[in-house]
Amino acid sequence: MKKPKLQDLTKRVPSNTGSDFLALAVSLAAFVFIFFVANSAFSLSMKIAGVLLVTVAYAIWYLSFFSRHPAEEMDLPEEQSETESPEIYFPEDIDSKLLALEEASLFFGASLKASDMFRLVTSRINEMIPFAVCALFLANEDQTKLKIIFSSGENSETLTNLEISSSKGLAGKVFKSGRSDIDKQLILDKISFPVETLSGLKSAIAAPLYRGSDIFGVLQLYGNREIVLGESSLRLLDAIAERFSPLLLSSLAFEQNLSSALTDSLTNLPNERAFYLVLENQIAESQRYRDERPLTVLTIDIKNFAEINQKYGHSTGDNILYFAAEVIKNQLRRMDFLARSMSDEFLTVLPTASEEITQEIIERLNNIFNTSPYEISPDNKIIVQLNYGTATFWQDGEIPHELLKIAHLRKQKQKTSDNSKIIQFPHKPSN
């Protein structure tokens, strides 16, 4: 799909064919009359008077005719083709705000998360086009769905994460056509969205977001009773979307790179670098409310993991790591933070967790692993067991490295005092 140029929608007024024929007929009649007078038998003075009379009359008629048929009805100059229209020129204050969006791409595009970039841009958009709601739709990989990943304004909580077919709603129409559009009565969205999400909204305009010649999303604005969105706003949104697209793409790429830098590729958990970032933040919170906000660091590893790798191979070992990561994550509280460090070790930040709460979490983990063996094959299952080490803020240390050192020492002490091996279910007898 070819990306359209930002152009004025006003079309050229076609020439009036009847008026053109009249002008040609009068001019021809004047020429014939002058020719007839010049070749007549009248005296020279009579011929001159007749020619002057016709010339003056023609000049008066000519001026009168073209005053009634202005220049916009004439053909366009050759350098402007019929299929091209003049580009829009916005007022100086709008141009300066559009330029600010382009400059933001240079300064922030590669250093802001997409959510932060959206907040920055929507505040700028609201200065140029007041809106009730601004919604950002992104297409999925196969371009069958459009999802609102960010929204701001009225109903933003109910709109965020809303997903529709890429052929539904105003956003779907714009996504498929590649051209901005307007829905003055929200007819398209009312049959595609839950009723409550559009409460108080009356109109919408939307513009496509391009990556090269491909559309990857749609930027849509909603108006309410006080805010009316019309054709002029639509043309301006086109210009905004053209400048917003590279900003958003840069932010998404930055976010992806940041996620890769802070994520363990095997388990999809945050890595040790992310763990330290979160732990430092949680320590700062606990320092402010030392007595009311306990904090515990929990280190975990798999008992006899080296033997598992040796007996079943590293591929099975990796699968067990992934299995353990999923089970641990599902047993933690929503506020807890789990990361993978190295080899078979996991690091956990437990905000507001006292020693008693930490022990409850450990018991819950032991129970679930004891009752949920890992299946190596249909005939061979093992129970994964864990080693633990804990350290509590203030009691055991006040900086990340101190807490982690104490937790490691306690985990190592548990390992040296526990000589148990992995529990393996016997093979089922073969028939």
N, C-alpha and C positions, 0 to 999 in steps of 0.2 A: 504494500500500500504506500503510495507516494504521499509524503508529508505536504499538506497545502501551505501556501504562503499566507502570511497575515495580510489581508486585503480588505478594503472597504467593500461593503456589500452593495452599494449604490450602483445600479447598472446604467449604461449610456442610454440616453433618450434617443429613439430612432428618428431618422429624418422624416419630414412630412413630404411625401411624394407629390401630393396635389399642389402644395405651395411651390415646390421646385418647378413643376410643369408650367404654372402660371407665370413665374419669373422668366422662364425661357421664352414663353409665348409673347409676353410684353416686349422683351428685348428684341426678339425677331421682328415684331411689328414696327418698332421704332426704327430699326435698320431699314426695313422695306420702305417705310414712309420717306425717310431721308433720301434713299436711292431714287424713289419716284420723283421727289421735288427737284433733286439735282439734275435729273434728265428731262424735266418738263420744259414747256415753251414759255414759262414765266420769265419775267425780267430778272436780272441779276439781284437787284435789291429785294425782289419778292422771294427768290430762292434763299438768300441769306436769312431773311426774316423767318421763313418757314423752318429752316434747319435749326436756328436758335430757339424758336418756340418749342419744337419737338425735343431738343436737348434739355431745355429747362424743365419741361413737363416730365421727361423721363427721370431726370435727377431727383425731382420732388417725389415722384412715385417710388423710386429706388429707396430713398431714405425712409419713407413711410413704411414700405414693405418690410425692411429688415429691422425696423424698430419693433414691429409686431412679431417677428420670428427671430428670437435671440440666438446667440452663437452656440448654445448647448445643444440645439437641434441639428447643427451641422455635423458632418462626419468628423471623427476624431483624427488628429494628426497621424501621419503614417508611422511615427515612432511608437505610438501607443496602440497595440492591437486590440481588437474587439474582445478578446478573451481575457485581457488583463485589466485590472482596475487599479486606481491609485492606492498606495499604502496609507494606512491610518496615521494621522499625526495627532498625538495627544497633547493636552495642555502642558506647559513647562513643568508645573509641580508634579504632574503624573509621570512625565519623562524622567524626572530626577529620582522618583521613587522606584521606577522600573530599573534605572541604572544602579540603584542601591542593591537590588536583588542580584544583578550581574556581579557587582563587586563582592557581595557576600559569598558567591561561588568561589572567588579567588581566596578569600580570607578564612572561610569556615567550612567549605565543602568537604575537605578531607580531614576534619578534626571534630566534627559534631555527629552525635548519634542522630538517626533519622527522626526520633521523637522530638529531640531538641531542635532540629532543623525545622520541623513542622511547626512548632510553637513560634519560632522566630519568623517564619514566612507568613503564617496566618495573621500575626499582629501587623505585618506590613500590608497584607491584602486588605485587612479591615480598614486601613487608612484610605485605600483607593476605592474599594467596593465594600461598603458596609453590608454585613451579612448576619443572619441569625445562626447559621450553622455552616461550618466548612468541613467537608469530608474528603478523605484521600482513599481512593480505591486502588488496589493493586491486583493484577491478574495472577492466577496460579501458573504452574509450569506449562500445562497443556492448554492454557487460555480458555478454559471452560467455566471458570468461576471468577468473580470479582469480590474482593473482601475489603471492608473498611478497616484499615489498620490503624488510622488515627482520625479523630474528629475533635472539633472544638465548638463551643457555643451551646445553644439550647439542645437538649436531648442527646448530648454527646456520649453520655454513659450508655444509653440504649442503642446508639448507632455503632459504636466501636465494636469490631469483630463480627459485625453483621455480614453475612455472605449471601450473594445472589448469583444466579446464572449470568454469564457474560453477555447474554442476549436479552436480559430483562432490565426494566427500569430505564431512566434517562441515561445513567452511566453506561448501561449495556448498549444502548443505541449509539452513543458517542464512541464507545470502544469499537463497535463493529464498523461504523461509517468513517471513523477517523476525523470527524469534523465536530466542532463545538455546536451545542444546541441548547434550546431553551424549552422548559415545560412550565407554562404560565399558570397552570392549575394543578400541577403535580399528578396528572392523570397516570403517567407511566409508573411513577414510584408507588402510588396508592394501590396498584394491583400487584406490586412486587415486594413491598415491605410490610411488616406487621403494622397495624394501624397505630399503635401507641408510639412507635418510633417517630412518626411524622406529626405528632400533636403540636398544633400551633403554627405549623409551617404551611405556606401557601404557594410558593413558586420555587423554581430551581433553574440554575444554569450550570453547564458542565463543559469542560474542555479536555481533550486528550493529552496525555503525557507521552512524549516520544523518546525512544532510544534509537538514534539514527533514523531509519525509516520505519521502525517497528514501534507499536504502541505497547506500553507496559503498565499503564494505569490511567486513571481519570481523576481530575480535580473538580469537585462539585460544590457549589454554594447554594444555600437555601435562604429564601426570604420569608418573612412573616407579614403580619398585617401592617406593621410600620415600615418595613423594608421591602420595596418593590424592585425586583430584578428584571431589567429589560434588555433590549438589543444593544444599547451602548455599553452596558455592563458586560454583556457577552463578549463583545469585541475586545474589551479591556482584559477580560479573563483569558482570552487567547494569548495576549501578550505576556501576561503573568505566567501562564502555564509553560510558555516557551522558555522562560527564564528559570522557572522552578524545576524543570526536568533535570538539568545537569546538577543542580544543587542536591536534589533528592538522590540521584544516582551516586553521587560522590559520598553522601552520608551513608547510604546503604552499603557501599563498598567498604567504607571505614568501619562500619558496625560489624560487617562480616569478618574483616581482618582482625578486629579487636576480639571478636568471639573466638576465632581460630587461635589467637594468641593466648586466650584464657581458658581453653577447653581441651580436655584430654580426648584424643581421637579414638581410643579404644572403648571407653565407657561412656563417652559423651558427658561426663561430669566436668565441672570446673577443675582446673589444675591447681598446682601448689601456689602459683603466682596469684591466682584469683583468691585462694584461701587466705593469703597474707593480707590482701587488700580488704577483704571482709572482716578479718579478725581485728585489724587496726581500727576499723570503723566501729566495731562493737566494743572494743576496749575503751575508746573515747566516750561512748555512751555510758559504759559502766563506771568510768571515772567520775562522770557528772553525778550519777546516782548510785554511789558505791554500796550503800546499805540496802537500797530497794531493788537493785538490778544486778543479781549475780550473773556470772558468766563462766562457762566451763568449756575446756577444749578436750575432745575425745579423739584419741588415735586408735585405729583399728587395723589389724592385718589378719591374714588367713593362716590358721595353724597348718604347719607342715606343707606350705605351698611349694617349696622346692621339691619335695617328694612327689607331689601331685604332678608337677611338670615332668619329672623324671619318669614316672610310671606311665602317664597317659599322653605325654607329649605337650609341646608348648601351645598348640592349637586348642586343645582341651583346656589348658591352663587359662588361656585368654577368654574362653567361653565362661569359665567359672568366675573370672574377675568381673565380667559383664553381669553375670547372674547375681553375684554378691552385691555389686553396686546397685542393681535394681531393687533387691530385697531390702538393703539397708535404707535406701532413699525412701521407700514406701513405708517404713516403720518409724521414721523420724517425724517430728512435728513440722508444721508448715513453716515456722520461723527458723528452723534449723538449716544449717548450710553444710553440705557434704561435698568434698573434693577428693580427687585421687592424687596421691603424691608420686611415689615411684614404686615399681614392682607391684607388690600386693598390698600396699599400705593406703589407707583412706584417712583423711583428716576431717574432723567435724567441729563446727562452731555451734555451741548450744546456748543461745542467748536466754537469759532469765533462769537458767537451769542451776539449781543448787546440787549438792552432792546426792541428795535423796532422789531428785528428779533424774539425774544422770544414771543412777543405779536402776531406776525403773526402766529407762530406755535400754540399758544393757540387758536386763532380764527379758524385755520384750523381743530384742534381737535374738537372744539365745533360743527362746521358745519357737520363734518362726523358723529359724534355720534347722532346729532339731526335728521339726514336723514337716519340713519342705526339703527333702533331699534333692540333690542335683542329679539328673538322669544323664549318665554318660552314654548309655545305650539302653534298649528296653530290658536287658537282662542285668544291667550293672548301674547301681546308684550309690552315691556317697553323700554323707551328711557333712556339710561344710561347717567347720567350727572356727571361732574368731578369738583373737587376743585383743585385750583392751588396755589402754592407759589413759588416765585422766589428770587434768590439772585445772585448778580453779583460780580465777583472777583474784588478785590481792593476797590470797592465802599462799599461793604457790609462785606468784610472780606478777609483774605489772606490765611487761612488754611481751610481744609475740614470741620472741626467741626463748625467753625464760619459761613461758608456759609450755611451749612445744618440747623443750628439753626435759622438763619434769614429766610430761606425759609419756615421752619416749622411754625414760628410765623406768617408769612404773610398768609400762608394757613389757619391757625387756625382763624385768624382775618376774613378772607373771609367766613369761615364756620359759625362763630357766627353772622355775619351780614346778612347771607343769610338763610332764614328759608324755602326755597322752598323744596318741596317734590319731589319724583320721579314722572315722568310723565308716566301714564299708559293708554294705549289705552283701550277703553271699550271692553268687550266681544262681540263677534258677536252673534246676536240673534240666538238661536237654532231653527231649523225647527220642 
